[in-house]
């Protein structure tokens, strides 16, 4: 089975699992969005555990938190970069000039540069997490509340992931 077929099958499985959860739309959407937001934070391999814990802590569905954490795991590098870009708009730093100057100067200036870059990252992380989480909650709540049955039927019956077969010449 090729990687693409495997990923399509996994995506289909996660969608079915999410839509079949027997819980209120609010709890499922809250768990899913909180689990997804964890991907904005560098968790050093503990992202899925934190997704489940955060969803449970905020009274969301923990399975939905796990699925949300798995859903956007692939986008962590993009989200990491987005954190630095958004933070850079709020606290602008000319990194090229600053790095060039700090190479010749003492340790205190280098530590100050590290603190400024960290401040940019944390600011971007907080803003992105809040905005992404809020938008994802609203969208997922609406979809789960309005179209759960329709989507389950469509995904289960009509969305067929074809197996990739290799052609052999005889």
C-alpha positions in Angstrom: 0.0 0.0 0.0 1.5 3.4 -1.0 1.9 6.2 1.5 -0.8 8.3 -0.2 -3.4 5.6 0.1 -2.4 5.0 3.7 -2.8 8.7 4.5 -6.2 8.8 2.8 -7.4 5.8 4.7 -6.1 7.2 8.0 -7.8 10.6 7.3 -11.1 8.8 6.5 -10.8 6.7 9.6 -10.2 9.8 11.8 -13.1 11.7 10.3 -15.5 8.7 10.9 -14.2 8.3 14.4 -14.7 12.1 15.1 -18.2 12.2 13.7 -19.3 9.0 15.5 -18.5 10.4 19.0 -21.6 10.2 21.1 -21.3 13.5 22.9 -22.7 17.0 22.5 -21.5 19.0 19.6 -20.0 21.6 21.9 -17.8 19.1 23.7 -16.6 17.4 20.5 -15.8 20.8 18.8 -14.1 22.0 22.0 -11.9 18.9 22.3 -11.1 18.9 18.6 -10.1 22.6 18.6 -8.1 22.4 21.8 -6.3 19.3 20.6 -5.4 21.0 17.3 -4.2 24.2 19.0 -1.5 22.2 20.8 0.4 21.9 17.5 1.3 25.6 17.7 3.4 24.8 20.8 6.7 22.9 20.7 5.8 19.9 22.8 8.8 17.7 22.2 6.9 14.6 21.4 4.2 14.9 24.1 1.7 16.7 21.8 -0.9 14.0 21.8 -0.8 13.5 25.5 -1.1 17.2 26.0 -4.0 17.4 23.5 -6.0 14.8 25.5 -5.2 16.4 28.8 -6.1 19.9 27.7 -9.4 18.7 26.2 -10.2 16.8 29.4 -9.1 19.8 31.6 -11.4 22.2 29.7 -14.4 19.7 29.8 -14.2 18.8 26.1 -14.2 15.4 24.6 -10.8 13.8 25.1 -11.1 11.5 22.0 -11.8 14.5 19.9 -8.7 16.2 21.5 -6.6 13.2 20.4 -8.0 13.3 16.9 -7.5 17.1 16.7 -3.9 16.6 17.8 -3.3 14.0 15.1 -5.2 15.9 12.4 -2.8 18.9 12.3 0.4 17.2 13.4 1.8 17.4 9.9 1.4 21.2 10.0 3.7 21.8 13.0 6.6 23.3 11.0 4.2 25.6 9.3 2.6 26.7 12.6 6.1 27.1 14.1 7.1 29.5 11.3 3.7 31.3 11.5 4.4 32.0 15.2 7.6 33.7 14.4 6.1 35.7 11.6 3.1 36.9 13.5 5.3 37.8 16.5 7.7 39.6 14.2 4.9 41.9 13.1 4.1 42.8 16.6 7.7 43.2 17.9 9.7 43.8 14.7 13.4 42.8 14.8 15.8 43.1 11.9 17.4 39.7 12.4 20.1 40.0 9.7 21.5 43.3 11.1 21.1 42.1 14.7 22.8 38.8 14.1 25.6 40.6 12.3 26.1 43.0 15.2 25.9 40.3 17.9 28.6 38.2 16.4 31.2 40.8 17.3 29.8 41.8 20.7 29.6 40.2 24.1 27.4 37.6 25.6 24.8 40.0 27.1 23.8 41.2 23.6 23.4 37.7 22.4 21.2 36.8 25.4 19.1 39.9 24.7 18.7 38.8 21.1 17.6 35.4 22.2 15.1 36.9 24.6 13.7 39.1 21.8 13.3 36.2 19.5 11.6 34.2 22.2 9.3 37.1 23.0 8.3 37.2 19.3 7.7 33.5 19.2 5.6 33.4 22.4 3.5 36.4 21.3 2.9 34.8 17.9 2.1 31.4 19.5 -0.5 32.9 21.8 -2.2 35.0 19.1 -2.2 32.1 16.6 -3.5 29.6 19.1 -6.3 31.9 20.2 -7.4 32.8 16.6 -6.9 29.4 15.1 -8.6 27.7 18.0 -11.6 30.1 18.0 -12.1 29.8 14.3 -11.7 26.0 14.3 -14.2 25.7 17.2 -16.8 27.7 15.4 -16.4 25.9 12.1 -16.3 22.4 13.7 -19.2 23.1 16.0 -21.3 24.2 13.0 -20.3 21.3 10.9 -20.8 18.7 13.6 -24.1 20.2 14.7 -25.6 20.6 11.3 -24.1 18.0 9.0 -22.9 15.1 11.2 -25.3 12.5 9.8 -24.9 13.6 6.2 -21.1 13.6 6.5 -21.0 10.1 8.1 -23.2 8.7 5.3 -21.0 10.3 2.6 -17.7 9.3 4.1 -18.8 5.8 5.0 -20.7 4.9 1.8 -19.5 7.1 -1.0 -15.9 8.0 -0.3 -14.0 5.0 -1.5 -10.2 5.0 -1.1 -8.9 2.8 -3.9 -6.1 0.5 -3.2 -3.0 1.1 -5.3 -2.1 -2.0 -7.2 1.1 -2.5 -9.2 0.8 -3.6 -12.7 3.0 -6.5 -13.7 4.1 -7.4 -17.2 4.0 -11.1 -18.1 
